[in-house]
């Protein structure tokens, strides 16, 4: 119990006793007795009221101190969690970047092995069959016809092999991103029958001089155009590349059927694209609605950041509903 109210009560009683003694000495005690008692009672009530108010204040102060301590603890825990999350995100981005580099190196190795091994064997086989065909034509036309059929199938196999090698290691990419994009889009339109329109700002290709960045953008465009062929049912696709504010922006837009609302389309290669862009500290936005086509917009910084951003924006807009992933 706080000693202040007790001292107030004792003081009130002492004053009342003093007043009573003075009144008794002067012979006025009977007349003053009610007033003295009322005054003593009033002082006692005031003391107890003050005690209650003070006790409430002390409880409030203790509660406030406890809340401040809890808040400081939670703030510290949140800071630690945010720091851990940022570190984990940085590690994840580094791993994704390393994985992409390993993947690109592995593509080049496989393409080189196929070209140097299987490609040379097929070429040697074609030469031998051509020699057999030339010699058999003088003796047996049926053998010549059969060898001709084998040569035709062999030519198809070599063409398919060349396509696989070009997909693994586009020869045009060695000449720069511009040459690779133009060659791939021309081949895309020839094979799919989908019209294409390509637009690039004057300094876009000079800005994307980093081979790793060029390879990433080219692979993303490849995957996006493959999605157009497989899913979009489009008749036209537009690709735009621009350099703005230290960032390289790529937009791929089709006039196809769009994406149904509520479908996350994880089977369309979009998570892989998002991972590549996250590793480059970029942003990736998909804007689509049923019957209104699909637009993929991505932006990556040209200069590598000191540390990856804490959260990479990857938004999927479907039918005016925004989903974060």
Backbone torsions as a table, in degrees:
resi	resn	phi	psi	omega
1	UNK	NA	138.7	-179.5
2	UNK	-70.0	134.3	-176.3
3	UNK	-74.2	-15.8	-176.2
4	UNK	-63.7	-49.4	178.8
5	UNK	-61.3	-35.7	179.5
6	UNK	-65.9	-37.8	177.5
7	UNK	-66.0	-37.9	177.9
8	UNK	-63.5	-43.2	179.8
9	UNK	-64.5	-42.3	178.5
10	UNK	-63.4	-39.8	178.2
11	UNK	-63.3	-41.8	179.6
12	UNK	-62.7	-44.0	179.0
13	UNK	-65.5	-38.3	179.0
14	UNK	-64.6	-42.2	178.2
15	UNK	-64.1	-40.7	179.2
16	UNK	-64.2	-42.4	178.7
17	UNK	-64.4	-39.4	179.1
18	UNK	-64.5	-42.8	178.7
19	UNK	-64.8	-39.1	179.4
20	UNK	-65.2	-40.5	178.7
21	UNK	-63.8	-42.8	179.8
22	UNK	-64.8	-41.0	-179.6
23	UNK	-67.0	-38.9	179.4
24	UNK	-65.6	-38.5	-179.9
25	UNK	-66.4	-33.2	-177.9
26	UNK	-90.9	-5.4	-180.0
27	UNK	81.2	10.3	-178.5
28	UNK	-103.2	12.2	-175.5
29	UNK	-60.7	-43.4	-179.0
30	UNK	-57.7	-37.7	-178.4
31	UNK	-75.6	-32.4	-175.2
32	UNK	-92.6	-9.4	-175.0
33	UNK	-56.6	-46.8	179.7
34	UNK	-60.8	-42.8	-178.0
35	UNK	-64.3	-40.5	179.7
36	UNK	-65.3	-42.6	178.8
37	UNK	-63.1	-41.9	178.9
38	UNK	-63.5	-43.7	179.7
39	UNK	-62.7	-42.8	178.7
40	UNK	-63.7	-42.7	178.5
41	UNK	-63.3	-41.0	-179.1
42	UNK	-64.0	-43.8	178.7
43	UNK	-63.9	-37.4	177.9
44	UNK	-63.8	-44.3	179.1
45	UNK	-63.3	-41.0	177.6
46	UNK	-60.9	-42.6	179.3
47	UNK	-62.1	-44.5	179.1
48	UNK	-68.0	-36.6	175.9
49	UNK	-62.9	-43.2	177.9
50	UNK	-63.1	-38.8	177.9
51	UNK	-60.1	-45.0	179.8
52	UNK	-62.2	-43.6	179.5
53	UNK	-63.3	-41.3	-179.5
54	UNK	-66.8	-39.7	178.5
55	UNK	-63.4	-41.9	177.5
56	UNK	-61.8	-41.9	179.4
57	UNK	-63.0	-42.1	-180.0
58	UNK	-65.9	-41.0	177.3
59	UNK	-62.8	-41.9	178.5
60	UNK	-62.6	-41.1	180.0
61	UNK	-65.0	-41.8	178.6
62	UNK	-64.8	-41.0	178.8
63	UNK	-64.3	-40.9	178.9
64	UNK	-63.7	-42.6	178.5
65	UNK	-63.0	-39.6	177.8
66	UNK	-63.9	-43.9	179.5
67	UNK	-63.8	-40.5	178.4
68	UNK	-63.6	-38.8	177.6
69	UNK	-64.9	-44.4	178.4
70	UNK	-62.3	-42.1	179.8
71	UNK	-62.9	-42.5	178.3
72	UNK	-63.4	-40.2	178.4
73	UNK	-64.1	-45.0	179.5
74	UNK	-66.1	-38.1	178.4
75	UNK	-63.2	-41.6	178.4
76	UNK	-65.1	-42.6	179.3
77	UNK	-63.8	-39.2	179.1
78	UNK	-66.3	-41.5	177.8
79	UNK	-60.5	-43.1	178.7
80	UNK	-63.8	-41.3	179.8
81	UNK	-65.4	-41.8	178.6
82	UNK	-63.9	-40.1	178.8
83	UNK	-65.2	-41.7	178.6
84	UNK	-65.0	-40.2	178.6
85	UNK	-64.3	-41.9	178.6
86	UNK	-63.9	-41.0	178.1
87	UNK	-64.5	-41.7	179.4
88	UNK	-64.7	-40.1	179.0
89	UNK	-65.1	-40.9	178.2
90	UNK	-62.3	-43.0	178.7
91	UNK	-64.1	-40.9	179.3
92	UNK	-63.1	-42.9	179.3
93	UNK	-64.1	-39.8	177.3
94	UNK	-63.9	-41.6	179.7
95	UNK	-64.8	-41.3	178.7
96	UNK	-63.8	-42.6	178.2
97	UNK	-62.5	-43.5	177.9
98	UNK	-65.0	-39.1	178.5
99	UNK	-62.4	-40.6	179.5
100	UNK	-66.5	-39.5	177.4
101	UNK	-64.5	-44.0	178.0
102	UNK	-62.5	-41.4	179.8
103	UNK	-62.1	-42.7	-179.8
104	UNK	-66.6	-41.8	177.0
105	UNK	-63.4	-38.4	179.7
106	UNK	-68.2	-37.4	175.3
107	UNK	-59.3	-46.8	-179.5
108	UNK	-62.3	-41.0	-179.7
109	UNK	-64.9	-45.0	-179.9
110	UNK	-63.3	-43.4	179.1
111	UNK	-61.6	-41.4	179.8
112	UNK	-66.4	-42.0	-179.9
113	UNK	-65.7	-41.9	178.7
114	UNK	-62.2	-44.5	-178.5
115	UNK	-65.6	-45.0	-174.1
116	UNK	-78.5	-25.7	-175.8
117	UNK	-105.0	-74.2	-176.6
118	UNK	-62.9	-40.5	-179.6
119	UNK	-61.6	-42.1	-180.0
120	UNK	-68.6	-36.6	177.2
121	UNK	-63.9	-44.3	178.7
122	UNK	-63.6	-40.1	178.9
123	UNK	-64.3	-42.2	177.3
124	UNK	-63.4	-40.4	178.0
125	UNK	-62.7	-39.6	178.6
126	UNK	-63.9	-41.5	179.4
127	UNK	-62.9	-44.1	-179.6
128	UNK	-64.9	-41.7	178.0
129	UNK	-64.9	-36.5	178.0
130	UNK	-63.9	-39.8	177.1
131	UNK	-64.6	-43.8	178.5
132	UNK	-61.7	-42.4	180.0
133	UNK	-61.7	-42.9	-179.0
134	UNK	-64.7	-38.4	-179.2
135	UNK	-78.0	-36.7	-177.9
136	UNK	-71.7	-23.9	-178.8
137	UNK	-63.6	-22.6	-179.6
138	UNK	-81.7	-18.2	-174.9
139	UNK	-117.0	-47.3	-173.2
140	UNK	-137.2	108.4	-180.0
141	UNK	-62.3	-28.9	-178.7
142	UNK	-66.9	-39.6	177.2
143	UNK	-65.3	-38.9	178.5
144	UNK	-62.0	-40.0	179.1
145	UNK	-65.9	-41.9	-179.8
146	UNK	-66.0	-43.3	178.9
147	UNK	-65.0	-36.0	176.7
148	UNK	-61.7	-39.3	176.9
149	UNK	-65.2	-40.9	177.5
150	UNK	-63.3	-39.9	178.6
151	UNK	-64.9	-38.0	178.8
152	UNK	-64.3	-44.3	177.6
153	UNK	-65.3	-36.2	178.3
154	UNK	-66.1	-38.4	176.6
155	UNK	-62.8	-39.3	177.1
156	UNK	-64.3	-40.8	178.8
157	UNK	-64.1	-41.4	179.1
158	UNK	-65.3	-39.9	178.3
159	UNK	-64.5	-42.3	177.8
160	UNK	-64.3	-40.3	178.7
161	UNK	-63.6	-40.3	178.7
162	UNK	-64.3	-37.8	177.4
163	UNK	-63.6	-42.7	178.9
164	UNK	-62.6	-43.3	179.8
165	UNK	-62.8	-41.8	-179.6
166	UNK	-66.1	-34.3	177.0
167	UNK	-69.2	-38.5	179.7
168	UNK	-72.3	-38.7	-177.9
169	UNK	-142.4	82.9	-177.2
170	UNK	-57.4	120.1	-179.2
171	UNK	-63.9	-29.3	-179.1
172	UNK	-67.5	-24.7	-178.7
173	UNK	-66.8	-24.9	175.9
174	UNK	-68.0	-21.7	178.1
175	UNK	-92.0	1.2	179.3
176	UNK	115.5	162.8	-176.2
177	UNK	-64.2	-40.1	-178.1
178	UNK	-60.1	-48.4	179.4
179	UNK	-62.3	-40.4	-179.0
180	UNK	-65.8	-44.6	-179.3
181	UNK	-64.7	-46.8	-178.6
182	UNK	-62.3	-43.0	179.5
183	UNK	-65.8	-42.1	-178.2
184	UNK	-67.9	-39.9	-179.0
185	UNK	-69.9	-34.8	175.5
186	UNK	-63.5	-43.8	177.5
187	UNK	-66.8	-37.2	177.5
188	UNK	-59.0	-47.6	-179.7
189	UNK	-67.6	-37.6	-179.4
190	UNK	-64.2	-42.2	-176.6
191	UNK	-79.0	-42.7	-173.1
192	UNK	-91.2	-22.3	-175.1
193	UNK	78.3	7.3	179.4
194	UNK	-90.5	126.9	178.9
195	UNK	-65.9	150.8	177.8
196	UNK	-134.6	152.1	175.3
197	UNK	-136.5	125.8	-177.2
198	UNK	-120.6	130.5	-179.3
199	UNK	-134.7	135.6	-179.4
200	UNK	-142.5	141.9	175.5
201	UNK	-70.5	158.4	-172.5
202	UNK	-59.2	-35.4	-175.7
203	UNK	-103.0	10.4	-176.0
204	UNK	-65.6	-42.5	-176.3
205	UNK	-76.2	-32.4	175.7
206	UNK	-66.8	-32.2	179.9
207	UNK	-70.3	-37.1	-177.4
208	UNK	-88.3	59.3	-177.1
209	UNK	-87.2	-12.1	-179.9
210	UNK	-73.4	121.0	-178.3
211	UNK	-57.5	-37.9	179.8
212	UNK	-65.5	-40.8	178.7
213	UNK	-67.5	-41.4	178.3
214	UNK	-61.4	-44.3	179.6
215	UNK	-63.2	-41.2	180.0
216	UNK	-62.7	-47.6	-179.8
217	UNK	-63.1	-39.5	-179.8
218	UNK	-66.2	-42.4	179.2
219	UNK	-64.9	-38.7	178.0
220	UNK	-63.8	-43.8	178.5
221	UNK	-63.2	-40.4	176.9
222	UNK	-57.6	-49.0	-178.4
223	UNK	-64.4	-41.0	-179.6
224	UNK	-64.6	-43.5	179.3
225	UNK	-68.1	-34.9	175.3
226	UNK	-63.5	-38.3	176.1
227	UNK	-63.8	-38.0	178.2
228	UNK	-60.1	-45.3	-179.3
229	UNK	-65.6	-42.2	-173.9
230	UNK	-77.2	-35.7	-167.5
231	UNK	-123.2	-28.0	-164.7
232	UNK	-79.9	-27.7	-172.7
233	UNK	53.6	44.1	-175.3
234	UNK	-96.1	160.3	175.1
235	UNK	-110.4	-10.4	-178.6
236	UNK	-152.4	144.9	176.1
237	UNK	-136.2	139.4	-179.8
238	UNK	-118.7	134.9	178.5
239	UNK	-124.4	129.5	-179.6
240	UNK	-129.9	136.7	179.0
241	UNK	-130.6	128.2	-179.6
242	UNK	-142.8	153.7	176.6
243	UNK	-110.3	121.1	-177.1
244	UNK	-150.0	126.7	173.7
245	UNK	59.0	39.7	179.6
246	UNK	74.3	15.0	179.7
247	UNK	-130.8	153.5	176.3
248	UNK	-109.7	123.0	-175.2
249	UNK	-112.0	130.2	178.8
250	UNK	-123.5	130.4	179.1
251	UNK	-128.4	131.7	178.8
252	UNK	-126.0	117.9	-172.6
253	UNK	-128.4	133.3	175.9
254	UNK	-123.5	165.0	-179.9
255	UNK	-108.1	34.3	-175.6
256	UNK	-84.1	-156.2	-172.4
257	UNK	-79.2	-12.3	-179.1
258	UNK	77.9	-177.2	-178.0
259	UNK	-105.4	133.8	175.7
260	UNK	-62.8	144.4	178.3
261	UNK	-65.4	142.1	176.3
262	UNK	85.9	1.3	179.2
263	UNK	-103.6	124.8	-178.1
264	UNK	-82.8	-10.6	173.0
265	UNK	53.7	45.1	178.8
266	UNK	-72.4	-14.4	178.6
267	UNK	-89.6	4.8	-176.2
268	UNK	-99.6	13.9	179.3
269	UNK	80.0	1.9	-177.0
270	UNK	-67.6	-40.2	177.5
271	UNK	-59.8	-36.8	177.7
272	UNK	-63.9	-40.9	176.8
273	UNK	-63.3	-44.4	-179.3
274	UNK	-61.7	-38.5	179.0
275	UNK	-64.5	-42.9	179.3
276	UNK	-60.1	-44.4	-177.2
277	UNK	-69.9	-37.2	177.9
278	UNK	-61.5	-38.7	179.6
279	UNK	-64.8	-25.6	179.2
280	UNK	-96.0	10.1	-179.7
281	UNK	60.8	37.0	-177.8
282	UNK	-104.6	-176.2	177.3
283	UNK	-120.6	148.8	-175.6
284	UNK	-140.2	123.3	-178.1
285	UNK	-129.3	132.7	175.8
286	UNK	-115.5	121.2	-179.2
287	UNK	-116.8	116.4	-176.0
288	UNK	-152.2	151.4	174.8
289	UNK	-150.9	147.5	-179.7
290	UNK	-54.5	127.7	178.0
291	UNK	80.0	-0.1	-176.3
292	UNK	-120.5	15.6	176.8
293	UNK	76.9	-176.5	-177.9
294	UNK	-136.4	138.8	176.7
295	UNK	-124.6	123.7	173.1
296	UNK	-102.2	124.4	179.4
297	UNK	-125.0	126.3	178.0
298	UNK	-135.2	151.7	-179.2
299	UNK	-142.0	129.2	-179.9
300	UNK	-128.9	142.6	177.2
301	UNK	-73.7	144.5	179.2
302	UNK	-77.9	-40.0	178.1
303	UNK	-91.1	130.9	178.9
304	UNK	-63.9	138.1	179.3
305	UNK	-74.0	155.6	176.4
306	UNK	-62.3	-35.8	176.4
307	UNK	-147.4	146.8	179.2
308	UNK	-61.3	149.4	178.8
309	UNK	-65.8	154.2	-174.6
310	UNK	-68.1	-30.7	179.0
311	UNK	-144.3	127.5	179.1
312	UNK	-95.1	128.6	-176.4
313	UNK	-75.2	116.9	173.5
314	UNK	-131.8	104.8	-174.0
315	UNK	-114.7	141.3	174.3
316	UNK	-119.2	108.9	-179.0
317	UNK	-100.0	116.2	179.4
318	UNK	-130.1	118.9	177.0
319	UNK	55.7	43.1	178.5
320	UNK	66.7	11.5	172.5
321	UNK	-103.9	129.5	-176.8
322	UNK	-102.4	123.0	176.4
323	UNK	-114.7	135.0	176.1
324	UNK	-99.2	141.6	177.2
325	UNK	-135.7	NA	NA
